Amino acid sequence: MFATDASTRQLNVTCTRSLDMELFLHYSLIPSFLIILVLSFLQRQEHRRKKDDTTYLLGNHFGIIMPLDFVGTFSNRWSYGVAFGATANKVMFLFSEGYRPLQVPEWAQAFVLLIGGIEVGLSHFPFFACLSSEFHLVSSVLGFSYSLLWFAVTVLQISQCPHGQEEKPVLLETHQAKHVKQLLRKVRAQEGKKSWFQTRVYEWDPCFQFPSRMIGTVVLAFICLYLFIVIEFCVFVYVRDKLDVFEGSLENYNTYVNHTGILTPFILQLQELLSVSKGVWVVTILPASLTCVSYLFHILACYRKHMKRLWAGDKHFLPLKFRDPSPSESVVAIARYSGWQIAYILWGYLIIHVMQSLCGMMIMYGLVLPITHHRALEMLQGLGLGILTISIVVGLMILQVWIAASFFLQPKLGTADKQKPLALNNRKAFHNFNYFLFFYNVLLGLGTCLSRLLISCILGTWLIARIDRTIMQSGYERADMGFSAWVGMLYVDHYHTNPVLVSFCHILITSHKERKMQKTSQYWCLGQSAGPHISARSRTRWLLLQTLINNPRLIILRKSKSVPSSRDFTQILLTCTDC
């Protein structure tokens, strides 16, 4: 029985190895470089160096070693296959991002993986170089010695951990534990000032990590956006060539009629329109693409901000209809989000590009072309008149507010009040004020109505790619299916990855495993410190007694047969004393 329990505990305990394989990988670069250096010295160069070359003293040694001919090699195929098989475990580490020789921020993980891949390639380079070398005796000895070294280390590793090391999914991640520890700490003033980038752009949070779904979605969105822009540019080049042919035919027609035809003014305007459209479309590719790229980064920032608010129990940033979403809709949203986010980015880029092109056309025809056509004075007059009209309208609106605050509101109730109370004063003058401004406000309302429509269109098209923000008016947010998917995805992540909840579950599971290990072993108490033994039942009763004494009202809520009497309390105390 004890042997069985001991073997069970041995399987559950993490294997302790005297040699770290990742550390050995680093040190294996030393013999690898020596082998490469020897084989390179033996390798003859095909062309001699010139005498005036500073490396002439090296002769024709130190040639380039080729580990494997990926095109024309048909010999030693199984040997090369075994050599590739030796790299399988490290390749899987690289694939799963389990091997990271350096600890860097998340944005630099690609460079770390590149460095790790180069290091793995250098450590396994002698396997291939010794097979492909022309110096069979030397390469055989070096290759056998290097392979024997790796074989001995691998056997030592397996012998120290014969059952392997079970890889189980980690419940509590490191950043989640850090987040909970940070919540339990007292709020202290931050040491030092934050940089401009931290205060204005983004501040790194070591206690938060984005899930793989978000990182994968953003990376795939970047790639799809790049491909979409390339395809759009190819289509533009094709259309531009067709338009060039059409413009050439129009130019031939003008030349044929000697620029005196009836359609000549229209043709000239059409040529100018086509030329301006092509230029504006090309120029706006960059700002449109940068806008969508900034949206991708901003979506990650909003995800972190929204998740932290949900973890803190703050739902006020969500509309009322989204503060208690349906569980089934949330589960569907987690599957919809990634695909919809990419689609929104692509369509958003196209719509934003069209909108920016229209704005560019307005700038060209409103400012640039009048100057090129020597009509700058006329343009300035029209621009000044428009600015003056808008200024007068806005000034009259501000004037109405000032008059209302000065003459039609009662004085402040206290000197500390910032505003006057909402109580009318001078009511007769107020009614006359409303009467005479009624007709003017009707005309003013026409302009504000059009401005409202224009602003809604501009904001809607500008934010069409933002799935984290609804573009619907208050009360109609349910019609925005993209925002519904975003909120549902947030709630799924909130309920399943909340650091406080995960930490609580981790504590429960760890405590349960410890109690289970203690029960399975008959001699677990031998490792305990000397002193009086307290049974779990006595400890539970003592805690129950202490809880009921501190909270007498809980006695009423307990069942009648479970309500402890004074005799029970005395018995519990005697039991605890005997312990």
N, C-alpha and C positions, 0 to 999 in steps of 0.2 A: 504494500500500500504506500509506504513512504517513497519507494523507488518510483512509483508511478507519479506521485505528486511532485517529486523532484524533477522528473523529466518534463512534466507539464509546465512547471515554473521555468525550466530552462528554455522551453520553446517561447514562452511569453516574454523573457528578458531580452533586451537588445544586446546583440553580440558586441563584445569589446575586443578590438583587434589591436595588436601591437604595432601594425604598420598601416598607415593611411595610404590608400591607393592613389588619391589625388596628389599627396605629397611625393609619393614615389614617381608619379608622372612628371612632376617638375624636375626631380633629380635625374630622371632617365634622359633628360636632354643633354646631360654631360657626356655619357658614353655615346649617345647618338651623334653629337657633334664630332667626337673623336673618330668614330667610324666614317662619317661623311668626309672628314678631313683626310683620312688615310686613303679612302677610295678616290677622292678628288686628286690627291697627289699622284696616285698611280695612273689616273686617267690622262691619256695623251691628248694634246690639242691638235686639231687638224691643220691649223695654220700657225706658223711661227711668228713670234712678235718681231717687230723691227728692232734694230740695234739701238736706235735712239729712244726706244721705249724704256721707261724707268723700271719696268718689271721684266727686263730681258734676262736678268740673272736667274729667274725662276725657270728658265728653259721652256720646254713645252709641257710642263706639269700643271697640275691644278686645273683640270678640265671640268666642264659642267657634267654633273651626274644626272642621268635620266632614270628615275625610279621605275617607270613603266611606260612602254609604248602603247598608248590607248588605241592605236589604229592597226598596226601591222604585226602584233605579237601573237604567235600561235604556239610557242613552246612554253613549258612550265606553267601550263594553264591552271592545273590543280594546285600547284604551289602558290601561284598568285591568288587563287581563290581562298586558300587557307590563310594567306597573309591579310586579305581583306576581312576574313572572318575574325581575325585577331583584333580588328578595330571595331567590331560590331557593338561591344558594350559602350565604348566611348561615343560612337555615333549616336546611340540611343540616348546617352546622357545629353549630348548636344541637341538632339531633336526635342527632348523634353525640357531643355533649358535647365537641366539639373547640374551641369558643370559650369561654374562661373568662377574663374580664377581671380576676378576682381570684384569688389563691391562698389557699384556706381549707381547713380540715379536711373530711374526706369527708362528715360529717353535715350540713355547711352548703352542699353543692353545689346543693341545690334553690334556695336563695336566690341563689346565683351565677348559675344558669341564668335565674332570674327577672330579675335585673339585666341580664344579657346580652340577654334578649329585649326588655326595655324600651329598651335602647340601640340595638339593631338597628331597632326600630320607630321611634324618634326620628330615626335617620339616614336612613330611607327615607320619613319622613312627608311631606316636600315633594313627592315624586312624586305622591302621592294628593291632597294639599291643593291643589296647583296645577291639577289636573284638575277638582276639584270647586268651585273658587272662582268666584264670580260676576264678578270683575274679570278679564276674559279677557286684556287687554293686559298688565297687571302680572304676573299669574300665569303667562302664557306666557313672558315674558322671564325671570322668576325660575326657572321650571321648566326652561326650555331651558338656562340658564346652569348650574344645578345638575346637570342630566343630562349636559351637556357636560363638566363637571368629573369626574364619575364615569367617563364614557366615556374621557377622556384618561388617567386613572389606570389604568383597566383595560387599555387598549391598551399603555401603558408596561409594565405587568406582564407581558403576554403577549409583547411584543417582547423582553424580557430573559430570558424562559424559554419559547421557542417550542415546545419538546417537552413542556412540562408538567413536573410534578414527581411522579414515580412514588411512589405510596404503597404501600410494602411493609410486611408485618407485622413488627413489631419483635421480635427474638428476646430481647434482654436489656432488661428494663424498668429504670427508674431505681431503684426501691425494691429490686430484686434486686441491683443493683450495690452499693447502699449496704449491704445485708445482708452481702455477701461482704467488703466493705471493713471492716465492723465485726468480722467474724470474724478478719481478719488483724491487727487492732490488738491491742496489749497491754491486758490488763485493768487499768483504772484506777478508782480510787475515784470514785464519782459526786459531782459538785460540787453542793452544796446538798442540802437535804432534800426528799423527795417530799411532795406535798400529801396530805391525807386521802383525796381522791378517787382519786389514783393508787395509794395503798397499799391501800385497802379496796375500791374499786369497779373501776376500769379505768385502765390506763396506756397512753397512745397510743404507738404504735411506728411511726416514720416509715419504717422498713425493711421494713414488711409492709403489703400491701394485699390486701383480700378480692377474690376473683374476682367477675366479674359474675354468675355463677350464684348465689353465696351472697347477694349484695345483692338480686338479683331475687327469689330465693326468700323472703327475709325481708320484702321490700316486699309481695309478693303474699300472703304469710301474714298480714301486718297487715290488708290490705284484706279478705281472706276472713274473718278473725276478726271484723272490724267488721261485715261483712254477716251473719255467722252470729249474732252477738249481737243485731243488730237484728231478724233473723227470729225468734230465740228470744223476744225481748221481745214481738213482735207476737203470737206464739202464746200467750205467757203472758197477754197482755191478753184475747185471745179466751177462753181457759180461765177466766180470772178472772171475766169477765162471765157465763159459764155458771154458775160456782160462786155468783156473787151471786144469780142467779135461783133456784138451788137453795136457798141459804140463806134467801131470801125466802119460799119455799114452806114451809120448816121453821119459820120464824118465824110464818107464818100458822097453821100447825098448832098451835103452842104457844099462840097467842092464842085459837084456836078452843076448845081444851080447857082454857083458863085456867091453863096451866102446872101442871096436876094430872094429866096423862096418865102412862101407864106409861113411855112412850118419852121423856119430858121430860129426864131426866138424860143419857140417851144423845145426844139432840139437842143439848143444851148442850155436851157434850164434843166432839161432831162439829163444831159451829160454832166452838168454840175451836181445834180442830185445823186447820180450814180457814183461819181467820184467821191463826194463827201460821205456817202453811205459806206462805201468800201473802207475809207480811211477811219471813220468812226468805229466801225465794227472791229477792225484790227486793234485799234487803240484800247477799246474797252474790254478786250479779252483778259488783259492783266488784272484790272481792278475787279472784274467779275470773279475771276478765279481766286484772287486773294480774299475776296469777301467770303466765298464758300469755304476756303481753307481756314479762315479765322473762325467761321461758324463751327467747324469740327473741333477746334481747340476749346471754343467757348462752351460747346455742349458737354465736354468732359468736365470743365469747371462747374457748370450748372449741375451736373450729376453729383459731384462731390458736395456742393452746397446744399442741394435738395436732400441728399441722403443724410447729411449731418443734422438738418432740421428735423427730419422724420425720426432719427435716433433720439433727438432731444424732446420728442413729443410735440413739435411745432408743426401744425398743418395749416396755419393761416395763409401761407403763400399759395395754397391751392384754392380754386373756386369751391363754393359750398357743395356743389353736386359731385365733386371728386374727393371729398374727405372721407367717404365710406364706400369705396368701389366694390363692385361685385367680384367675389373670388374667381368665378369662372372667366370673367372678362380679363382679370389680371393675369391668369395663367395663359390665356390666348395672347395677351399683349406681350408676354416675354418671348413668344415665338414670332410675333409680328415685327417687333421693334427693329431688329437688325436690317431686315429687308426693306422695311419702310424708310428707315433712316437713310439708306443709300439712295433709294428712289427719290426721296425728298431733296437730297443734296443735288442729284443730277438735274431734276426738273427745276430746282431752285436756281441752279447756275444758268440754265437756259433762259428762264424768266428774268432773272436779274440782269443778264447780258442784254436782253432785248430792252429792258427798262433803261439801263445805262446808255444804250445806243440812242434811244429816243431823247434822253437828256442831252447827250452829246450833239445830236442834230439840232436841238433847240439852241444850244450854246453857239454852234457854228452859224446858224441862220440869224441868230439874234445879236451876236457880238462880232464873230470873226469875219464872216463874209461881207457885212456892211463896211468894215474897215478895208478889206481887200478891194472892194468895188468903189472906194473913195466916197463912201457915204457915212463916214464916222460921225459927222456933226448931226446928221439926221438920226442916227442910232442913239447918240447921247441925248438928243432932245426927247425921243420916245422913252428911253430908259429913265431920264429924269422925271418925265411926266408920270410914268407908272409908279416910280418910287414916291413921288409927292402925293399921288392919289392914295396909295396904301398908307402912307404916313398920316394923312389927314383922317382917314377912316379909323385907324388905330388910335389916333389922338383923341377923336371924338368919343370913342368907346372908353378910353381911360378917363376922359373928362366927365362922363356920366358917373363913373364910379366915384370920382373925387367929389362931385356935387352931392351925390347920395350920402357919402360919408361925412360931409361937412355940414349939410343943412337939414337932412331928413332923418338923422339918427339922434337919439337922446344922448346926453353926455355920459361919460364913463361912470360906473358905480363906485369904483375905487381908483386910487392913483396907481396901483400896481397892475391894473388891467391893461392888456395889450390892445384890445379892441373895444369899440362901443357896443352896448347891448343891442339886440335886434328888437328895438322899440321905436316906432315911428314918431317923428317930430315935424311940426309945420305941415300938417296933413293937407290943408288947402293948396299950398304951393306944390306939394308932392303930387296931387291929382292933376294940377295944371301941367306940371313937368311931364307926367306920363302921357297926357293927352297930346301935347304938341310934338313929342318925340315918337308917338305911335306910328305916324306915317313914314318918318325917316327910318325907323327900325324895320318896317316892312321891306323897304328897298335894301337896307343893310342885311336883312335876313337872306335875301337872294344870293348875295355874295358869300355869306358865311356858309350857306347850304352847299354851294359849289366847292368852297374850300374844304368843307368837311368830307365831301366825296373824293376830292383830289388827295387829301391827306390819307384817307382810308385806303385808297388804291396804292399810293406810294408805300405806305407802311406794310400793307398786305403783300405786295410783290417783293418788297425788300426782305421781309421776314418769312417768306414762303418756305425757305429751307430750314427754318428753326422749328424742329419738332418738339423742342422743350418749352415752347411758348405758344399759347393759343392766339390766333389772329381773329377770333370771333368776339363779338360783343358780349358783355356780361349777361348771363342768362341763356346764351346760345353756345356755350362751350362744348356741350355734348355733340354738336354737329362736327366738331374738329376731331376726326378719328385719329389723326396723328398724335395730337396731344393726349387723347385717351390712352393710346398705346404707351406713351411715355409715362403717364401716371401709373398705369397698371404695372409696368416694368419696375418702377420705383418701389411700389408696395411689395412686389414679390421679393426683390432684393432686401427690402427693409425687414420683412418678416423672417427671412431665411439667413441673413448675414448680419443681423444686429449684433455688434460686439458684446453688448451687455448680456443679451440672451445666450449667445454662443459661449461666453465665459461662464455663465451660470450652468449651462449644460455640461461644459467641460469639467467644472468642479464636481458636479454630481456623478459623472461617469468615472472620473478619477477616484473619487471616494468609494464608489461602488466596487471598482476593480481592486482597490486596496483591501476592502473588507472581504471580498471574495478570495483574494490571495491568502488572507489570514485564516479564513475558514478551511481552505483546501490543505493547508499545512498544519500538521500536528505539533510541530516544534517551532511555530512562529514566535511564541512568547519568549523563547530563549534569547532572541536578539533584543528584547525589550529591556529598558533600564530597570534596575532593581528598585523595589518599593512596593507598596500595597496595591493589589490587583483590584480593579473596579470593573464590574461586569457592565455590559452594555445596557442590560435591563435596569440595573440600579441607577446608572447615569441618566437614562431616559426618565425614570420616575423622579429623580431629583430635579431635573430640568422642568418636568411637568409641575412639580410642587412650587418651584420658584416662579414659574409663569403664572400659576393660579393665584399665588400670594400677591404678585405685582398687578395682576388684572383680575380682581374679584368678579367682575361682570361675566367673565368667561365661564364661570361655574354654572350660571343659569342656562347658558347655551348648550351645555353638555347633556348627554342622556342621563336619565335618572339613575340607572344602574351603574353608570360610570362615574357619578359624582363621588369623589372621595370624601369619606367622613373623617372626623378627627382621629378615629382609630387607624384609618388608612394612612393619614399623614404621619402618625406616630410610628406605624410599621415601616413606612418608607424611610423615615429618619433613622430608625434602628438598623434597617438594612444597609443604608449608606454608611452608618457609623461602623458596622461590622466589616464593611469593605475596606 
